[in-house]
Structure formats: structure tokens, C-alpha cells
């Protein structure tokens, strides 16, 4: 299976490493181009034993690569994992700027995709965010219907 991972922080890189070890091909991207560039250089902003080796081996074997082109990441994959960071605003609420931007990018890409696509949320969002925000943004920007042209599910980080 081909998987695109949006967000190359701890959750995204660890998910990518596990998926490549299971035999899947992963395309990683991040709303922050610096993270994508650092990942390409084998430098991570995440400290985790074995993560660097797992990603480096996956990149060498061709089962992991990064791109700055979010559209191609979606078009070249069957499933998209959203793993973007969810920082807090000054008042303690979640800052959904990157999350919204990724949803819009995915929706725009899906407008050009004929195949069914699954979007999996791994980011920590409040209840109702997936159905009330993500699904609506993807639907608006893709012109496609959830459940028919694309699916959405939540796979929370534990």
C-alpha cells in the first residue's frame, strides 16, 4: 500500500517508520518545509532510539521519501495520515492553522483523483473536529462526497 504522511514530527516519522517496516511505501511531507529538508538530510527534530536508522534504511530501500508537493503525495498514495502538530493558542485552545491547511491541500488534490482515498487523522484533535471540520474542508475543496469518493477515520495516538 502507498501511504502519504502529512507531518514529519514524532508521530508522523514513527508512523512512517512502522509502515515501511511492514512493507508499505511512504511519502512524507510537512507544512513546515524545514522539517522536510531536515528529514532528507537524516536530521530529525525528534529523539527516539532507532528512528533515524529505520527512516534511513527505508529511504535507502526506496520505501520512504519526502516531498514538498502535497498534491503529488496524495495523488501517489492510497491512504493519507494527518500527523501535524497541534500547538495551543495563548488562551489554551488548539491552533488548527496547519491542520486546516493540510485538509485544504488534501481536498484540492482529491479533486484531481479518480480513485477512492482514505484520510486517517493521527493528530490530537477535539471530538467533533474530524466530522465538523476536516470532512467539510475536504468535501468543499475536492467537490467529492465523503463515504463515496473518500473516507475519513480517526486513529488516535495513545
N, C-alpha and C positions, 0 to 999 in steps of 0.2 A: 504494500500500500504506500502511496505517496502522501506525505503529511507536510503542511506548512505550519510553522510555529511563529506567531507574532509575539515578540517579547523575548529578548535574549538575556534575561536576568536569571536568578536562581531557578525558578520554576520552569521557565522555557528551556534553558540549557539542560537541566536534569531530565525533563521530558524528552527532549531531542536525543540525549544520550541513551536513555532506556529504549526509545523507539528504534533507534538504529541498531542497538544490540539485539533487538527482537527481529531484525531483518527488514525493517521498513526504510524507505528513503525519506529524508527530512530536508526541507528548505527553510532556513531561519531568516527572519527579518526583525527589525525593531524600529519603533517610532523615533528612536534616537540613533541617527546614523553612526555616532561614535561607538556605540555598543557593537554594531555590526562590523565595523572596521577592526575593533579590538579582538573580536571573536575570530576574524580572518587571520589575525596575527598570532593567534594562540594565547592571547592575553584576556583574562576574564576578570570582571569586577566581583566575581563570586568565588569564595574559598570553599572548596569541597574536595575531599580526598578522592582521587580517581577521575574527577570530572574532566580535567584537562586532557588526560590520557584518552579517555573514552571519546571525546569530541575530536581530538587529533587523529585517532585511529579511524573514526567514522569519515572524517574529511579525506584522509588518505585513501580510503577504500572507495570513495565516491558516494557513500550513503548519506553524507551531510555536506551541505554547502549553504552559504548565505547569499542574500541579495538585498539590494536597496529598493528593488522593484516589487512592491507589494502586489501589484496586479499579476505579474508573472508567477509569483509564489502561489497565489490562489488558482490561477489557470492551470498550473502544472501539478496540482495536488487534488486528492480526493476528499481530504479532511483538513480543516484548519483549526488549530488550537490557539486560543487567545490567552496569552500569559503575561499581559502587560502589567506593570506596576500600578498600584492604586494608592498614590500618596494622599495624605489628608490635607484639606484646606485649613486655613487659620482657625476656623470655627469648629473643626473636628469632622466635618462632613468629608465624604470621599471626593477627590478630584477626578472626574471622569473624562477629562480632556483627551488623553491618549486613548482611552477605551472607545470613546465616541469616534475619534479619528480612524481607528482601526476598523470599527464597524462600517464606517462610510467607505473605506478602501475596499473592504471585502464585498460590500454591496455593489460597488462600481465594477469590480472585477466579475462578479457573478452575472452582471448584465450581459457580458460577452460569453458566458459559459453555457453550453447546452446541457451538460451533464448535471445530475443531482450532486449536491455538495453538502457535507456535514460541517457545522461550526460548533466547536466544543469550547466552552468557557472554563478556564482554569484560574482566571483572576478572581480575587476575593471581592465579590460584589454583594450588595444587599439584596435580600429577597425582592423579587419583582423586577429587578434590573434587566434580566435576560428577556423576559416576555415583554415588559413595558418599555424597554429602550433598545436593546440590541436587535431584537426581531423587527421592530418598527424601522430602525435605521437601515438595516439590510434590505428590507422589503421596499422602502422608499427609494433607495439608490440602485436597486437591481431591477425593479419592475417585476420581480418574481414573488411567488407566494410560498410562505413557509408551509412545510408539510408536503408540498408538491414538487417544488424546484430545489428547495434547500431545507435542511433540518437543523435544529438547534438543541443542544443539551448542555447540562452543567456537570462538570467533573471536578468538584472542589478539591483543593489541596488540603491534605489532612496533617 
